[in-house]
């Protein structure tokens, strides 16, 4: 797997559908942590996530794909039940 440093200069896309080859989650400062007790599966986090890092199966939030999550915090900010908290990356 290529890292973000191997992405061509200028953000060129040399082959379609290749974003899964670049794991970009390693450069975040904070990570979203899901509290399943509070989650009502409204899927607003999934809709708002710019990286499609929210894992959903059978209309239920199952977790977060940290390989691609950049820690932007949009999911935590939009969650109506505050079921996602941003925590310092360890």
LINWODA-V683461 format. One record per helix or strand of 3 or more residues. SS is the DSSP state (H for helix, E for strand). FROM is the first residue (numbers start at 1). TO is the last residue. If there is no record, write none. Layout:
BEGIN
ss=[SS	SS]
from=[FROM	FROM]
to=[TO	TO]
END
This chain:
BEGIN
ss=[H	H	H	H	E	H	E	E	H	E]
from=[4	9	19	25	30	44	54	60	74	84]
to=[6	11	21	27	34	48	57	64	78	88]
END
